[in-house]
């Protein structure tokens, strides 16, 4: 593999002094979550909890599922269980990436997704 084409900011070779200085103040906190108004993390769930719908994972898919569940039935008790912080990790870093293949995949994926959602909705 050619230098500069590997993983990480410097590729396969060692970082130069200039490159290290350019990343010296970098943070791993996502830009839109690096905010003083960000609420603190909730304490871990202790003991038992009862709900009508438990969603494991507080990433984009889990949060979207919880939102749709509440919109469909506002009185439904929905619990989102997350091992770290809501919208952290990959969901918090999502920059809306796309690939040239996306437009060709959507015509196939969307009908299948709608069918699956209808199945879930009908099954209660």
N, CA, C and O atoms as CSV, one atom per row, in Angstrom:
chain,resi,resn,atom,element,x,y,z
A,1,UNK,N,N,0.854,-1.176,0.000
A,1,UNK,CA,C,0.000,0.000,0.000
A,1,UNK,C,C,0.900,1.238,0.000
A,1,UNK,O,O,1.881,1.281,0.742
A,2,UNK,N,N,0.590,2.220,-0.799
A,2,UNK,CA,C,1.393,3.440,-0.896
A,2,UNK,C,C,1.243,4.284,0.361
A,2,UNK,O,O,0.196,4.293,1.009
A,3,UNK,N,N,2.323,4.993,0.687
A,3,UNK,CA,C,2.287,5.867,1.854
A,3,UNK,C,C,1.163,6.885,1.697
A,3,UNK,O,O,0.952,7.445,0.621
A,4,UNK,N,N,0.444,7.111,2.804
A,4,UNK,CA,C,-0.635,8.087,2.786
A,4,UNK,C,C,-1.981,7.510,2.408
A,4,UNK,O,O,-2.971,8.241,2.379
A,5,UNK,N,N,-2.049,6.208,2.114
A,5,UNK,CA,C,-3.342,5.631,1.739
A,5,UNK,C,C,-3.867,4.652,2.788
A,5,UNK,O,O,-4.898,4.015,2.568
A,6,UNK,N,N,-3.176,4.519,3.927
A,6,UNK,CA,C,-3.627,3.614,4.980
A,6,UNK,C,C,-4.647,4.268,5.880
A,6,UNK,O,O,-5.158,5.348,5.584
A,7,UNK,N,N,-4.936,3.606,6.980
A,7,UNK,CA,C,-5.909,4.120,7.943
A,7,UNK,C,C,-5.293,5.212,8.799
A,7,UNK,O,O,-4.072,5.271,8.948
A,8,UNK,N,N,-6.110,6.061,9.351
A,8,UNK,CA,C,-5.639,7.111,10.235
A,8,UNK,C,C,-5.246,8.358,9.469
A,8,UNK,O,O,-5.225,8.361,8.238
A,9,UNK,N,N,-4.941,9.403,10.190
A,9,UNK,CA,C,-4.680,10.689,9.533
A,9,UNK,C,C,-3.370,10.741,8.770
A,9,UNK,O,O,-3.190,11.621,7.928
A,10,UNK,N,N,-2.428,9.801,9.045
A,10,UNK,CA,C,-1.121,9.905,8.399
A,10,UNK,C,C,-0.820,8.742,7.478
A,10,UNK,O,O,0.300,8.653,6.973
A,11,UNK,N,N,-1.739,7.868,7.240
A,11,UNK,CA,C,-1.456,6.724,6.380
A,11,UNK,C,C,-0.584,5.716,7.093
A,11,UNK,O,O,-0.683,5.555,8.310
A,12,UNK,N,N,0.264,5.040,6.352
A,12,UNK,CA,C,1.094,3.980,6.924
A,12,UNK,C,C,2.386,4.482,7.543
A,12,UNK,O,O,2.937,3.817,8.421
A,13,UNK,N,N,2.880,5.615,7.122
A,13,UNK,CA,C,4.155,6.120,7.629
A,13,UNK,C,C,3.988,6.853,8.940
A,13,UNK,O,O,2.875,7.202,9.333
A,14,UNK,N,N,5.115,7.086,9.624
A,14,UNK,CA,C,5.041,7.845,10.877
A,14,UNK,C,C,4.667,9.297,10.609
A,14,UNK,O,O,4.969,9.845,9.548
A,15,UNK,N,N,4.014,9.903,11.576
A,15,UNK,CA,C,3.600,11.301,11.447
A,15,UNK,C,C,4.809,12.221,11.533
A,15,UNK,O,O,5.749,11.970,12.286
A,16,UNK,N,N,4.765,13.268,10.763
A,16,UNK,CA,C,5.817,14.282,10.848
A,16,UNK,C,C,5.505,15.200,12.018
A,16,UNK,O,O,4.402,15.170,12.565
A,17,UNK,N,N,6.472,16.009,12.398
A,17,UNK,CA,C,6.262,16.967,13.488
A,17,UNK,C,C,5.140,17.938,13.132
A,17,UNK,O,O,4.335,18.286,13.995
A,18,UNK,N,N,5.072,18.380,11.882
A,18,UNK,CA,C,4.005,19.289,11.450
A,18,UNK,C,C,2.632,18.616,11.554
A,18,UNK,O,O,1.660,19.234,11.986
A,19,UNK,N,N,2.567,17.351,11.155
A,19,UNK,CA,C,1.291,16.631,11.245
A,19,UNK,C,C,0.864,16.478,12.705
A,19,UNK,O,O,-0.310,16.666,13.026
A,20,UNK,N,N,1.783,16.145,13.576
A,20,UNK,CA,C,1.447,15.996,15.001
A,20,UNK,C,C,0.962,17.320,15.591
A,20,UNK,O,O,0.015,17.335,16.377
A,21,UNK,N,N,1.593,18.418,15.224
A,21,UNK,CA,C,1.147,19.731,15.711
A,21,UNK,C,C,-0.256,20.052,15.199
A,21,UNK,O,O,-1.061,20.643,15.920
A,22,UNK,N,N,-0.549,19.664,13.963
A,22,UNK,CA,C,-1.865,19.984,13.398
A,22,UNK,C,C,-2.990,19.248,14.126
A,22,UNK,O,O,-4.130,19.712,14.122
A,23,UNK,N,N,-2.689,18.118,14.745
A,23,UNK,CA,C,-3.699,17.344,15.479
A,23,UNK,C,C,-3.570,17.500,16.987
A,23,UNK,O,O,-4.297,16.834,17.724
A,24,UNK,N,N,-2.685,18.342,17.468
A,24,UNK,CA,C,-2.409,18.454,18.903
A,24,UNK,C,C,-3.646,18.837,19.712
A,24,UNK,O,O,-3.823,18.352,20.830
A,25,UNK,N,N,-4.491,19.687,19.174
A,25,UNK,CA,C,-5.679,20.141,19.908
A,25,UNK,C,C,-6.950,19.416,19.486
A,25,UNK,O,O,-8.049,19.813,19.875
A,26,UNK,N,N,-6.811,18.366,18.701
A,26,UNK,CA,C,-7.989,17.629,18.219
A,26,UNK,C,C,-8.684,16.934,19.389
A,26,UNK,O,O,-8.056,16.569,20.383
A,27,UNK,N,N,-9.968,16.767,19.243
A,27,UNK,CA,C,-10.766,16.098,20.263
A,27,UNK,C,C,-11.551,14.965,19.619
A,27,UNK,O,O,-11.812,14.991,18.416
A,28,UNK,N,N,-11.920,13.992,20.400
A,28,UNK,CA,C,-12.719,12.884,19.874
A,28,UNK,C,C,-14.203,13.105,20.101
A,28,UNK,O,O,-15.018,12.236,19.791
A,29,UNK,N,N,-14.558,14.260,20.640
A,29,UNK,CA,C,-15.971,14.577,20.866
A,29,UNK,C,C,-16.559,15.130,19.574
A,29,UNK,O,O,-15.977,16.013,18.943
A,30,UNK,N,N,-17.697,14.611,19.192
A,30,UNK,CA,C,-18.371,15.078,17.985
A,30,UNK,C,C,-18.712,16.551,18.109
A,30,UNK,O,O,-19.130,17.012,19.171
A,31,UNK,N,N,-18.536,17.280,17.035
A,31,UNK,CA,C,-18.726,18.728,17.030
A,31,UNK,C,C,-20.061,19.141,17.639
A,31,UNK,O,O,-20.086,20.011,18.509
A,32,UNK,N,N,-21.167,18.545,17.210
A,32,UNK,CA,C,-22.481,18.985,17.682
A,32,UNK,C,C,-22.794,18.491,19.090
A,32,UNK,O,O,-23.781,18.928,19.682
A,33,UNK,N,N,-21.974,17.587,19.645
A,33,UNK,CA,C,-22.162,17.169,21.030
A,33,UNK,C,C,-21.199,17.879,21.978
A,33,UNK,O,O,-21.349,17.791,23.197
A,34,UNK,N,N,-20.216,18.580,21.425
A,34,UNK,CA,C,-19.244,19.324,22.226
A,34,UNK,C,C,-19.844,20.690,22.552
A,34,UNK,O,O,-19.472,21.704,21.962
A,35,UNK,N,N,-20.776,20.696,23.498
A,35,UNK,CA,C,-21.571,21.868,23.781
A,35,UNK,C,C,-21.845,21.927,25.284
A,35,UNK,O,O,-22.197,20.915,25.889
A,36,UNK,N,N,-21.687,23.095,25.883
A,36,UNK,CA,C,-21.918,23.214,27.325
A,36,UNK,C,C,-23.383,22.942,27.690
A,36,UNK,O,O,-23.678,22.610,28.838
A,37,UNK,N,N,-24.291,23.077,26.735
A,37,UNK,CA,C,-25.708,22.822,27.001
A,37,UNK,C,C,-26.049,21.336,26.936
A,37,UNK,O,O,-27.182,20.952,27.228
A,38,UNK,N,N,-25.084,20.492,26.557
A,38,UNK,CA,C,-25.346,19.054,26.474
A,38,UNK,C,C,-25.669,18.525,27.868
A,38,UNK,O,O,-24.894,18.730,28.802
A,39,UNK,N,N,-26.794,17.854,28.013
A,39,UNK,CA,C,-27.147,17.344,29.340
A,39,UNK,C,C,-26.178,16.243,29.773
A,39,UNK,O,O,-25.605,15.552,28.930
A,40,UNK,N,N,-25.997,16.080,31.074
A,40,UNK,CA,C,-25.116,15.012,31.546
A,40,UNK,C,C,-25.733,13.647,31.252
A,40,UNK,O,O,-26.943,13.519,31.065
A,41,UNK,N,N,-24.878,12.642,31.216
A,41,UNK,CA,C,-25.365,11.276,30.990
A,41,UNK,C,C,-26.262,10.857,32.147
A,41,UNK,O,O,-26.034,11.233,33.297
A,42,UNK,N,N,-27.268,10.085,31.829
A,42,UNK,CA,C,-28.161,9.561,32.862
A,42,UNK,C,C,-27.437,8.443,33.614
A,42,UNK,O,O,-26.570,7.779,33.046
A,43,UNK,N,N,-27.782,8.232,34.870
A,43,UNK,CA,C,-27.143,7.123,35.605
A,43,UNK,C,C,-27.600,5.780,35.026
A,43,UNK,O,O,-28.659,5.700,34.403
A,44,UNK,N,N,-26.809,4.736,35.228
A,44,UNK,CA,C,-27.197,3.411,34.718
A,44,UNK,C,C,-28.503,2.932,35.345
A,44,UNK,O,O,-28.818,3.259,36.489
A,45,UNK,N,N,-29.246,2.161,34.582
A,45,UNK,CA,C,-30.477,1.553,35.084
A,45,UNK,C,C,-30.111,0.517,36.134
A,45,UNK,O,O,-29.265,-0.345,35.896
A,46,UNK,N,N,-30.734,0.601,37.272
A,46,UNK,CA,C,-30.514,-0.374,38.336
A,46,UNK,C,C,-31.830,-1.081,38.621
A,46,UNK,O,O,-32.885,-0.448,38.670
A,47,UNK,N,N,-31.768,-2.360,38.805
A,47,UNK,CA,C,-32.974,-3.122,39.110
A,47,UNK,C,C,-33.777,-3.418,37.864
A,47,UNK,O,O,-33.225,-3.607,36.781
A,48,UNK,N,N,-35.071,-3.455,38.028
A,48,UNK,CA,C,-35.977,-3.815,36.945
A,48,UNK,C,C,-36.719,-2.594,36.432
A,48,UNK,O,O,-36.891,-1.605,37.145
A,49,UNK,N,N,-37.150,-2.678,35.193
A,49,UNK,CA,C,-37.981,-1.629,34.590
A,49,UNK,C,C,-39.054,-2.309,33.761
A,49,UNK,O,O,-38.805,-3.329,33.118
A,50,UNK,N,N,-40.233,-1.745,33.782
A,50,UNK,CA,C,-41.327,-2.278,32.976
A,50,UNK,C,C,-41.675,-1.286,31.891
A,50,UNK,O,O,-41.687,-0.076,32.119
A,51,UNK,N,N,-41.958,-1.801,30.714
A,51,UNK,CA,C,-42.350,-0.956,29.590
A,51,UNK,C,C,-43.103,-1.817,28.594
A,51,UNK,O,O,-43.130,-3.043,28.706
A,52,UNK,N,N,-43.707,-1.168,27.631
A,52,UNK,CA,C,-44.396,-1.898,26.576
A,52,UNK,C,C,-43.466,-2.208,25.415
A,52,UNK,O,O,-43.666,-3.181,24.688
A,53,UNK,N,N,-42.450,-1.374,25.247
A,53,UNK,CA,C,-41.497,-1.565,24.158
A,53,UNK,C,C,-40.107,-1.203,24.657
A,53,UNK,O,O,-39.865,-0.069,25.069
A,54,UNK,N,N,-39.195,-2.168,24.620
A,54,UNK,CA,C,-37.800,-1.918,24.995
A,54,UNK,C,C,-36.968,-1.922,23.723
A,54,UNK,O,O,-37.043,-2.855,22.923
A,55,UNK,N,N,-36.187,-0.889,23.545
A,55,UNK,CA,C,-35.308,-0.774,22.384
A,55,UNK,C,C,-33.878,-0.806,22.895
A,55,UNK,O,O,-33.482,0.022,23.716
A,56,UNK,N,N,-33.112,-1.761,22.406
A,56,UNK,CA,C,-31.725,-1.899,22.822
A,56,UNK,C,C,-30.852,-1.159,21.816
A,56,UNK,O,O,-30.770,-1.540,20.648
A,57,UNK,N,N,-30.212,-0.112,22.279
A,57,UNK,CA,C,-29.323,0.679,21.435
A,57,UNK,C,C,-29.872,2.073,21.219
A,57,UNK,O,O,-30.965,2.245,20.680
A,58,UNK,N,N,-29.107,3.066,21.641
A,58,UNK,CA,C,-29.520,4.460,21.513
A,58,UNK,C,C,-28.809,5.179,20.383
A,58,UNK,O,O,-28.516,6.370,20.486
A,59,UNK,N,N,-28.532,4.461,19.310
A,59,UNK,CA,C,-27.971,5.086,18.120
A,59,UNK,C,C,-29.090,5.616,17.239
A,59,UNK,O,O,-30.237,5.709,17.676
A,60,UNK,N,N,-28.765,5.959,16.011
A,60,UNK,CA,C,-29.782,6.526,15.122
A,60,UNK,C,C,-30.963,5.587,14.910
A,60,UNK,O,O,-32.112,6.027,14.933
A,61,UNK,N,N,-30.698,4.311,14.705
A,61,UNK,CA,C,-31.796,3.360,14.465
A,61,UNK,C,C,-32.670,3.194,15.693
A,61,UNK,O,O,-33.897,3.192,15.586
A,62,UNK,N,N,-32.049,3.053,16.864
A,62,UNK,CA,C,-32.820,2.890,18.095
A,62,UNK,C,C,-33.645,4.110,18.429
A,62,UNK,O,O,-34.810,3.996,18.811
A,63,UNK,N,N,-33.040,5.289,18.284
A,63,UNK,CA,C,-33.783,6.524,18.575
A,63,UNK,C,C,-34.912,6.738,17.581
A,63,UNK,O,O,-35.997,7.184,17.951
A,64,UNK,N,N,-34.655,6.421,16.325
A,64,UNK,CA,C,-35.689,6.560,15.300
A,64,UNK,C,C,-36.847,5.605,15.587
A,64,UNK,O,O,-38.013,5.973,15.448
A,65,UNK,N,N,-36.514,4.374,15.990
A,65,UNK,CA,C,-37.563,3.403,16.319
A,65,UNK,C,C,-38.397,3.899,17.501
A,65,UNK,O,O,-39.621,3.773,17.490
A,66,UNK,N,N,-37.748,4.457,18.512
A,66,UNK,CA,C,-38.475,4.977,19.678
A,66,UNK,C,C,-39.372,6.143,19.279
A,66,UNK,O,O,-40.521,6.226,19.713
A,67,UNK,N,N,-38.851,7.031,18.460
A,67,UNK,CA,C,-39.642,8.177,18.008
A,67,UNK,C,C,-40.870,7.723,17.221
A,67,UNK,O,O,-41.977,8.204,17.464
A,68,UNK,N,N,-40.680,6.809,16.289
A,68,UNK,CA,C,-41.809,6.310,15.499
A,68,UNK,C,C,-42.833,5.597,16.381
A,68,UNK,O,O,-44.039,5.738,16.177
A,69,UNK,N,N,-42.355,4.838,17.352
A,69,UNK,CA,C,-43.268,4.132,18.258
A,69,UNK,C,C,-44.133,5.125,19.040
A,69,UNK,O,O,-45.339,4.922,19.189
A,70,UNK,N,N,-43.517,6.190,19.534
A,70,UNK,CA,C,-44.269,7.200,20.288
A,70,UNK,C,C,-45.215,7.986,19.382
A,70,UNK,O,O,-46.319,8.335,19.800
A,71,UNK,N,N,-44.802,8.263,18.161
A,71,UNK,CA,C,-45.678,8.974,17.229
A,71,UNK,C,C,-46.882,8.112,16.875
A,71,UNK,O,O,-48.001,8.615,16.772
A,72,UNK,N,N,-46.655,6.825,16.690
A,72,UNK,CA,C,-47.728,5.909,16.319
A,72,UNK,C,C,-48.703,5.711,17.490
A,72,UNK,O,O,-49.916,5.626,17.295
A,73,UNK,N,N,-48.155,5.639,18.695
A,73,UNK,CA,C,-48.986,5.428,19.879
A,73,UNK,C,C,-48.369,6.222,21.046
A,73,UNK,O,O,-47.555,5.685,21.797
A,74,UNK,N,N,-48.759,7.501,21.197
A,74,UNK,CA,C,-48.135,8.378,22.194
A,74,UNK,C,C,-48.181,7.860,23.639
A,74,UNK,O,O,-47.294,8.179,24.431
A,75,UNK,N,N,-49.177,7.083,23.984
A,75,UNK,CA,C,-49.285,6.594,25.354
A,75,UNK,C,C,-48.390,5.379,25.618
A,75,UNK,O,O,-48.240,4.962,26.766
A,76,UNK,N,N,-47.806,4.817,24.580
A,76,UNK,CA,C,-46.957,3.630,24.725
A,76,UNK,C,C,-45.734,3.961,25.588
A,76,UNK,O,O,-45.090,4.995,25.413
A,77,UNK,N,N,-45.437,3.058,26.519
A,77,UNK,CA,C,-44.255,3.211,27.361
A,77,UNK,C,C,-43.054,2.626,26.623
A,77,UNK,O,O,-42.956,1.413,26.440
A,78,UNK,N,N,-42.149,3.497,26.204
A,78,UNK,CA,C,-40.975,3.089,25.433
A,78,UNK,C,C,-39.726,3.329,26.269
A,78,UNK,O,O,-39.555,4.402,26.849
A,79,UNK,N,N,-38.867,2.342,26.328
A,79,UNK,CA,C,-37.615,2.438,27.066
A,79,UNK,C,C,-36.463,2.183,26.100
A,79,UNK,O,O,-36.426,1.149,25.432
A,80,UNK,N,N,-35.530,3.120,26.027
A,80,UNK,CA,C,-34.336,2.955,25.195
A,80,UNK,C,C,-33.185,2.600,26.124
A,80,UNK,O,O,-32.867,3.351,27.046
A,81,UNK,N,N,-32.569,1.466,25.881
A,81,UNK,CA,C,-31.439,1.005,26.681
A,81,UNK,C,C,-30.152,1.209,25.886
A,81,UNK,O,O,-30.017,0.716,24.766
A,82,UNK,N,N,-29.224,1.928,26.469
A,82,UNK,CA,C,-27.953,2.233,25.797
A,82,UNK,C,C,-26.811,1.959,26.767
A,82,UNK,O,O,-26.881,2.342,27.934
A,83,UNK,N,N,-25.774,1.306,26.294
A,83,UNK,CA,C,-24.642,0.940,27.136
A,83,UNK,C,C,-23.692,2.085,27.422
A,83,UNK,O,O,-22.909,2.002,28.368
A,84,UNK,N,N,-23.734,3.149,26.637
A,84,UNK,CA,C,-22.815,4.259,26.853
A,84,UNK,C,C,-23.627,5.545,26.944
A,84,UNK,O,O,-24.256,5.807,27.969
A,85,UNK,N,N,-23.622,6.340,25.896
A,85,UNK,CA,C,-24.416,7.567,25.848
A,85,UNK,C,C,-25.261,7.554,24.592
A,85,UNK,O,O,-24.852,7.013,23.565
A,86,UNK,N,N,-26.426,8.143,24.672
A,86,UNK,CA,C,-27.318,8.235,23.523
A,86,UNK,C,C,-26.601,8.973,22.384
A,86,UNK,O,O,-25.943,9.990,22.606
A,87,UNK,N,N,-26.739,8.451,21.182
A,87,UNK,CA,C,-26.173,9.046,19.960
A,87,UNK,C,C,-24.663,9.244,20.062
A,87,UNK,O,O,-24.111,10.192,19.504
A,88,UNK,N,N,-24.017,8.356,20.766
A,88,UNK,CA,C,-22.565,8.395,20.878
A,88,UNK,C,C,-22.000,7.452,19.809
A,88,UNK,O,O,-22.751,6.969,18.962
A,89,UNK,N,N,-20.752,7.196,19.835
A,89,UNK,CA,C,-20.094,6.249,18.941
A,89,UNK,C,C,-20.400,6.571,17.474
A,89,UNK,O,O,-20.381,7.736,17.076
A,90,UNK,N,N,-20.677,5.552,16.683
A,90,UNK,CA,C,-20.841,5.752,15.237
A,90,UNK,C,C,-22.007,6.683,14.911
A,90,UNK,O,O,-21.901,7.495,13.992
A,91,UNK,N,N,-23.112,6.582,15.641
A,91,UNK,CA,C,-24.255,7.450,15.358
A,91,UNK,C,C,-23.932,8.912,15.616
A,91,UNK,O,O,-24.414,9.788,14.897
A,92,UNK,N,N,-23.140,9.182,16.611
A,92,UNK,CA,C,-22.774,10.555,16.919
A,92,UNK,C,C,-21.764,11.136,15.940
A,92,UNK,O,O,-21.650,12.354,15.805
A,93,UNK,N,N,-21.039,10.267,15.266
A,93,UNK,CA,C,-20.028,10.736,14.317
A,93,UNK,C,C,-20.540,10.776,12.882
A,93,UNK,O,O,-19.811,11.207,11.989
A,94,UNK,N,N,-21.737,10.352,12.643
A,94,UNK,CA,C,-22.252,10.261,11.286
A,94,UNK,C,C,-22.197,11.616,10.601
A,94,UNK,O,O,-22.732,12.606,11.100
A,95,UNK,N,N,-21.555,11.641,9.471
A,95,UNK,CA,C,-21.456,12.875,8.702
A,95,UNK,C,C,-22.301,12.825,7.443
A,95,UNK,O,O,-22.088,13.629,6.536
A,96,UNK,N,N,-23.242,11.917,7.360
A,96,UNK,CA,C,-24.087,11.828,6.172
A,96,UNK,C,C,-23.343,11.297,4.970
A,96,UNK,O,O,-23.550,11.771,3.854
A,97,UNK,N,N,-22.486,10.328,5.178
A,97,UNK,CA,C,-21.698,9.791,4.087
A,97,UNK,C,C,-22.574,9.045,3.098
A,97,UNK,O,O,-23.600,8.471,3.462
A,98,UNK,N,N,-22.164,9.063,1.874
A,98,UNK,CA,C,-22.887,8.382,0.809
A,98,UNK,C,C,-21.878,7.814,-0.165
A,98,UNK,O,O,-20.716,8.220,-0.180
A,99,UNK,N,N,-22.315,6.895,-0.960
A,99,UNK,CA,C,-21.430,6.348,-1.975
A,99,UNK,C,C,-22.128,6.445,-3.325
A,99,UNK,O,O,-23.344,6.625,-3.386
A,100,UNK,N,N,-21.371,6.327,-4.395
A,100,UNK,CA,C,-21.996,6.395,-5.723
A,100,UNK,C,C,-23.032,5.302,-5.940
A,100,UNK,O,O,-23.909,5.446,-6.792
A,101,UNK,N,N,-22.945,4.192,-5.169
A,101,UNK,CA,C,-23.902,3.098,-5.347
A,101,UNK,C,C,-25.231,3.365,-4.663
A,101,UNK,O,O,-26.212,2.687,-4.968
A,102,UNK,N,N,-25.302,4.326,-3.750
A,102,UNK,CA,C,-26.529,4.563,-2.987
A,102,UNK,C,C,-27.770,4.758,-3.847
A,102,UNK,O,O,-28.798,4.143,-3.562
A,103,UNK,N,N,-27.719,5.597,-4.902
A,103,UNK,CA,C,-28.942,5.791,-5.689
A,103,UNK,C,C,-29.470,4.507,-6.314
A,103,UNK,O,O,-30.680,4.353,-6.475
A,104,UNK,N,N,-28.581,3.584,-6.668
A,104,UNK,CA,C,-29.061,2.340,-7.273
A,104,UNK,C,C,-29.561,1.361,-6.224
A,104,UNK,O,O,-30.355,0.474,-6.538
A,105,UNK,N,N,-29.110,1.507,-4.978
A,105,UNK,CA,C,-29.540,0.590,-3.930
A,105,UNK,C,C,-30.910,0.971,-3.378
A,105,UNK,O,O,-31.673,0.090,-2.980
A,106,UNK,N,N,-31.238,2.256,-3.345
A,106,UNK,CA,C,-32.490,2.700,-2.734
A,106,UNK,C,C,-33.740,2.129,-3.394
A,106,UNK,O,O,-34.659,1.734,-2.677
A,107,UNK,N,N,-33.825,2.064,-4.724
A,107,UNK,CA,C,-35.058,1.508,-5.301
A,107,UNK,C,C,-35.338,0.079,-4.859
A,107,UNK,O,O,-36.499,-0.326,-4.800
A,108,UNK,N,N,-34.310,-0.685,-4.550
A,108,UNK,CA,C,-34.493,-2.048,-4.067
A,108,UNK,C,C,-34.721,-2.077,-2.565
A,108,UNK,O,O,-35.555,-2.839,-2.076
A,109,UNK,N,N,-33.984,-1.251,-1.832
A,109,UNK,CA,C,-34.033,-1.302,-0.373
A,109,UNK,C,C,-35.329,-0.734,0.199
A,109,UNK,O,O,-35.878,-1.299,1.145
A,110,UNK,N,N,-35.823,0.357,-0.346
A,110,UNK,CA,C,-36.994,1.010,0.239
A,110,UNK,C,C,-38.249,0.134,0.237
A,110,UNK,O,O,-38.915,0.045,1.269
A,111,UNK,N,N,-38.601,-0.518,-0.881
A,111,UNK,CA,C,-39.793,-1.380,-0.820
A,111,UNK,C,C,-39.635,-2.514,0.197
A,111,UNK,O,O,-40.593,-2.861,0.888
A,112,UNK,N,N,-38.448,-3.087,0.292
A,112,UNK,CA,C,-38.221,-4.161,1.260
A,112,UNK,C,C,-38.350,-3.622,2.682
A,112,UNK,O,O,-38.921,-4.286,3.547
A,113,UNK,N,N,-37.827,-2.431,2.926
A,113,UNK,CA,C,-37.915,-1.819,4.245
A,113,UNK,C,C,-39.364,-1.518,4.598
A,113,UNK,O,O,-39.791,-1.770,5.725
A,114,UNK,N,N,-40.131,-0.978,3.641
A,114,UNK,CA,C,-41.550,-0.684,3.903
A,114,UNK,C,C,-42.315,-1.960,4.242
A,114,UNK,O,O,-43.129,-1.975,5.164
A,115,UNK,N,N,-42.049,-3.033,3.490
A,115,UNK,CA,C,-42.717,-4.307,3.744
A,115,UNK,C,C,-42.403,-4.799,5.144
A,115,UNK,O,O,-43.294,-5.262,5.857
A,116,UNK,N,N,-41.140,-4.704,5.543
A,116,UNK,CA,C,-40.734,-5.148,6.874
A,116,UNK,C,C,-41.414,-4.299,7.951
A,116,UNK,O,O,-41.883,-4.837,8.955
A,117,UNK,N,N,-41.473,-2.993,7.753
A,117,UNK,CA,C,-42.119,-2.112,8.733
A,117,UNK,C,C,-43.602,-2.421,8.860
A,117,UNK,O,O,-44.145,-2.434,9.964
A,118,UNK,N,N,-44.259,-2.670,7.733
A,118,UNK,CA,C,-45.678,-3.014,7.774
A,118,UNK,C,C,-45.893,-4.313,8.524
A,118,UNK,O,O,-46.849,-4.450,9.287
A,119,UNK,N,N,-44.990,-5.275,8.303
A,119,UNK,CA,C,-45.073,-6.553,9.007
A,119,UNK,C,C,-44.948,-6.349,10.514
A,119,UNK,O,O,-45.721,-6.911,11.290
A,120,UNK,N,N,-43.967,-5.539,10.924
A,120,UNK,CA,C,-43.770,-5.264,12.359
A,120,UNK,C,C,-44.978,-4.547,12.935
A,120,UNK,O,O,-45.410,-4.846,14.049
A,121,UNK,N,N,-45.527,-3.597,12.177
A,121,UNK,CA,C,-46.655,-2.823,12.648
A,121,UNK,C,C,-47.883,-3.723,12.823
A,121,UNK,O,O,-48.614,-3.601,13.806
A,122,UNK,N,N,-48.101,-4.629,11.857
A,122,UNK,CA,C,-49.256,-5.518,11.904
A,122,UNK,C,C,-49.142,-6.576,12.996
A,122,UNK,O,O,-50.155,-7.083,13.477
A,123,UNK,N,N,-47.904,-6.916,13.392
A,123,UNK,CA,C,-47.736,-7.970,14.371
A,123,UNK,C,C,-47.866,-7.478,15.812
A,123,UNK,O,O,-47.699,-8.249,16.757
A,124,UNK,N,N,-48.165,-6.185,15.971
A,124,UNK,CA,C,-48.501,-5.656,17.274
A,124,UNK,C,C,-47.366,-5.140,18.052
A,124,UNK,O,O,-47.550,-4.669,19.174
